Amino acid sequence: MWELARNTPDLDLNSLYHYLMLATHFRHTCVVAEIQQEFAGFASGVILPRDPTTLFIWQIAVNSSLRAKGLGTQMLEELLGRSYSTPVKYLSATITPSNHASWHLFRKMAHRHGTSIQTTGKLERHWFGPTNHDEELIVKIGPFRSMP
Ligand SMILES: CC(C)(COP(=O)(O)OP(=O)(O)OC[C@H]1O[C@@H](n2cnc3c(N)ncnc32)[C@H](O)[C@@H]1OP(=O)(O)O)[C@@H](O)C(=O)NCCC(=O)NCCS
């Protein structure tokens, strides 16, 4: 996961320790995609502490040679299809305005499930300090029905 994040300009690279924590304590809300036993992508998520009906997708990435083949959608469907102590009804994420692939992915999830995608706020550009980071729009997708 760390290697893919490092090689994906659209993603913020977190520490290797961060990915180890995701793979251990947060593994129930993370997924790794493999094709013929080769790592192909990952999605990391957390259940929001103050709203356990919402699964926040922290990062999602697919190896550049394997994009637009449905893997991103499949990973989100896998996470949505799992059972949680409190049923998950919403996905949330933050997306930069220019990340077309990410917008398509989350809009497609809304469309597949006949539900809506809404922008509920933003992480302002200046909150990222001197890192030259674009703003991130906070989106909420759902409600999803018939989840376990
Ligand atoms: C975003 C990302 C994970 C999507 O994964 P993916 O496996 O390519 O997604 P899917 O194949 O399931 O595609 C979902 C939809 O988005 C569309 N799509 C994918 N890439 C696209 C692009 N670059 N531009 C426009 N549409 C795109 C697909 O065509 C598909 O729609 P369709 O079924 O109507 O044709 C992948 O592009 C990626 O790794 N990007 C870099 C990391 C990143 O930006 N992550 C998001 C921020 S955390």
The ligand as an SDF file (V2000), in Angstrom:
LIG
                    3D

 48 50  0  0  0  0  0  0  0  0999 V2000
   -9.6210    6.5160   -8.5520 C   0  0  0  0  0  0  0  0  0  0  0  0
   -9.1970    5.0700   -8.8870 C   0  0  0  0  0  0  0  0  0  0  0  0
   -8.9450    4.3020   -7.6050 C   0  0  0  0  0  0  0  0  0  0  0  0
  -10.3630    4.4080   -9.6590 C   0  0  0  0  0  0  0  0  0  0  0  0
  -10.0520    3.0160   -9.7900 O   0  0  0  0  0  0  0  0  0  0  0  0
  -10.4630    2.2080  -11.0960 P   0  0  0  0  0  0  0  0  0  0  0  0
  -10.1930    0.7680  -10.8730 O   0  0  0  0  0  0  0  0  0  0  0  0
   -9.8390    2.8300  -12.2800 O   0  0  0  0  0  0  0  0  0  0  0  0
  -12.0520    2.4810  -11.1270 O   0  0  0  0  0  0  0  0  0  0  0  0
  -13.1430    1.7090  -11.9810 P   0  0  0  0  0  0  0  0  0  0  0  0
  -12.4880    0.9460  -13.0940 O   0  0  0  0  0  0  0  0  0  0  0  0
  -14.0130    0.9530  -11.0520 O   0  0  0  0  0  0  0  0  0  0  0  0
  -13.9310    2.9120  -12.6500 O   0  0  0  0  0  0  0  0  0  0  0  0
  -15.0480    3.5300  -12.0700 C   0  0  0  0  0  0  0  0  0  0  0  0
  -15.6270    4.5100  -13.0970 C   0  0  0  0  0  0  0  0  0  0  0  0
  -14.7450    5.6140  -13.2630 O   0  0  0  0  0  0  0  0  0  0  0  0
  -14.3840    5.7670  -14.6440 C   0  0  0  0  0  0  0  0  0  0  0  0
  -12.9930    6.2130  -14.6740 N   0  0  0  0  0  0  0  0  0  0  0  0
  -11.9200    5.5600  -14.2240 C   0  0  0  0  0  0  0  0  0  0  0  0
  -10.8130    6.3160  -14.4420 N   0  0  0  0  0  0  0  0  0  0  0  0
  -11.2300    7.4400  -15.0540 C   0  0  0  0  0  0  0  0  0  0  0  0
  -10.5720    8.6190  -15.5160 C   0  0  0  0  0  0  0  0  0  0  0  0
   -9.2390    8.7610  -15.4030 N   0  0  0  0  0  0  0  0  0  0  0  0
  -11.3070    9.5980  -16.0740 N   0  0  0  0  0  0  0  0  0  0  0  0
  -12.6390    9.4570  -16.2030 C   0  0  0  0  0  0  0  0  0  0  0  0
  -13.3400    8.3610  -15.7760 N   0  0  0  0  0  0  0  0  0  0  0  0
  -12.6260    7.3870  -15.2020 C   0  0  0  0  0  0  0  0  0  0  0  0
  -14.5410    4.3820  -15.2050 C   0  0  0  0  0  0  0  0  0  0  0  0
  -14.7120    4.4320  -16.6240 O   0  0  0  0  0  0  0  0  0  0  0  0
  -15.7610    3.8830  -14.4850 C   0  0  0  0  0  0  0  0  0  0  0  0
  -16.9600    4.3820  -15.0240 O   0  0  0  0  0  0  0  0  0  0  0  0
  -17.8170    3.5090  -16.0740 P   0  0  0  0  0  0  0  0  0  0  0  0
  -18.0250    2.1640  -15.4650 O   0  0  0  0  0  0  0  0  0  0  0  0
  -19.0510    4.3030  -16.2190 O   0  0  0  0  0  0  0  0  0  0  0  0
  -16.9960    3.4120  -17.3250 O   0  0  0  0  0  0  0  0  0  0  0  0
   -7.9350    5.0510   -9.8100 C   0  0  0  0  0  0  0  0  0  0  0  0
   -8.1430    5.8790  -10.9250 O   0  0  0  0  0  0  0  0  0  0  0  0
   -6.6750    5.4970   -9.0920 C   0  0  0  0  0  0  0  0  0  0  0  0
   -5.9690    4.6880   -8.4940 O   0  0  0  0  0  0  0  0  0  0  0  0
   -6.3580    6.8090   -9.1540 N   0  0  0  0  0  0  0  0  0  0  0  0
   -5.1840    7.3550   -8.4690 C   0  0  0  0  0  0  0  0  0  0  0  0
   -5.4150    7.4390   -6.9540 C   0  0  0  0  0  0  0  0  0  0  0  0
   -6.5650    8.3470   -6.6020 C   0  0  0  0  0  0  0  0  0  0  0  0
   -6.7200    9.4180   -7.1620 O   0  0  0  0  0  0  0  0  0  0  0  0
   -7.3990    7.9030   -5.6480 N   0  0  0  0  0  0  0  0  0  0  0  0
   -8.5550    8.6530   -5.2040 C   0  0  0  0  0  0  0  0  0  0  0  0
   -8.2380    9.6150   -4.1420 C   0  0  0  0  0  0  0  0  0  0  0  0
   -7.9440    8.8210   -2.5880 S   0  0  0  0  0  0  0  0  0  0  0  0
  1  2  1  0
  2  3  1  0
  2  4  1  0
  2 36  1  0
  4  5  1  0
  5  6  1  0
  6  7  2  0
  6  8  1  0
  6  9  1  0
  9 10  1  0
 10 11  2  0
 10 12  1  0
 10 13  1  0
 13 14  1  0
 14 15  1  0
 15 16  1  0
 15 30  1  0
 16 17  1  0
 17 18  1  0
 17 28  1  0
 18 19  1  0
 18 27  1  0
 19 20  2  0
 20 21  1  0
 21 22  1  0
 21 27  2  0
 22 23  1  0
 22 24  2  0
 24 25  1  0
 25 26  2  0
 26 27  1  0
 28 29  1  0
 28 30  1  0
 30 31  1  0
 31 32  1  0
 32 33  2  0
 32 34  1  0
 32 35  1  0
 36 37  1  0
 36 38  1  0
 38 39  2  0
 38 40  1  0
 40 41  1  0
 41 42  1  0
 42 43  1  0
 43 44  2  0
 43 45  1  0
 45 46  1  0
 46 47  1  0
 47 48  1  0
M  END
$$$$
